[in-house]
Amino acid sequence: MPKNTMRAVRLHEHGGPEVLRYDEAPMPEPGPGEVLVRVHAVGVNPPDWYLRGGLTRMPGRPESTVGLPVIPGTDVSGVVEAVAADVDGLAVGDEVFGLLRFPGFHGGAYAEYVAAPASDLARKPAGIDHVHAAGAPMAGLTAWQFLIEAGHDHPSPFQPGPHRPTALDAGTTVLVNGAAGGVGHFALQLAKWKGASVIAVASGAHASFLNGLGADRFIDYTKSRPEELVRDVDLVLDTVGGPDSKRLLHTLKRGGAHFPVFYGDFDEEEIAKLGVTVSMAQVRSNGAQLAELGRLLDAGTVRVAIDSTFALADARAAHERAARGHIRGKIVLTVG
């Protein structure tokens, strides 16, 4: 194969997992502020299958900038292969991981090589491999920006003002709905790191997994409704979100906060009557925050659960696995 091409998964049309085509693509070249990364592993995330299915405009953006063919993927772990002249702090041979160009659909991570903004990257924790590192960026930064530090003042497309996390400490109780998924299992661990008590909600198959991550209480949503069992929590992080998210408002104490990761339909009068707040964030690439998370990963304070791995050429099977749901942690593609 000529050196100016590489193998990548591209979309030439939108549709089901069958439209993910493993083919030959032009080798990217790093522009100003970028490095070329030889990819070892790629995290699979919801925006990947949204793009595959035909969503080409990010919420809050006036128009689409996506043209076909396009390489999906934003979460990457790999080794720096080349560095633009204006980049400091990274060198050829450095192991890095990152969430690339998000919010947006131009990550280009489902490939052997990717040109990545240096500011989106952090050094890969030495204590974990590329597979686990690739599972961390989007899910880990989502949990971090919701719970620990937003890191920016950009409002979510679904609310007028910026998101402000709730202070977490030993006197705080947090309910995490969808606790076994990518964002949920990071949120549980970050809340525990801050000293909070955590109520984890998931299906019964995940009970031992979540208890092992430190959950103080587990609720099997297939048998019980958390809003009927729980009262007076300080914070709900709902990684499921959607129309049913509002039912969890009734688990909160007055002054509590509800953070839906996915947009939900809420009644402002009900929120005011309950004396609670609802706030959302839109995760954004942030190499500095990822470096902080990386230190927790390196120390073993936070760990990445891997649901399954697939070769890059088998991206279709990875998306089919995602479509079946009930994911424990992260799905990752391996490269080379």
Buried (B, 14 or more C-beta within 10 A) or exposed (E): EEEEBBBBBBBEEBEEBEBBBBEEBEBBEBEEEBBBBBBBBBBBBBBBBBBBBEBBEBEEEEEEEBEEEBBBBBBBBBBBBBBBEEBEEBEEEBBBBBBBBBBBBEBBBBBBBBBBBBBBBBBBBEEBBBBBBBBBBBBBBBBBBBBBBBBBEBBBEBBEEEBEBBEBEEEBBBBBBBBBBBBBBBBBBBBBBBEBBBBBBBBEEBBEBBEEBBBBBBBBBEEEEBBEEBEEBBBBBBBBBEEEBBBBBBBBBEEBBBBBBBBBEBEEEEBEEBEBBBBBBBBBBBBEBBBBBBEBBBEEEBBBBBBBBBEBBBBBBBBBBBEEEEBBBBBBBBBE
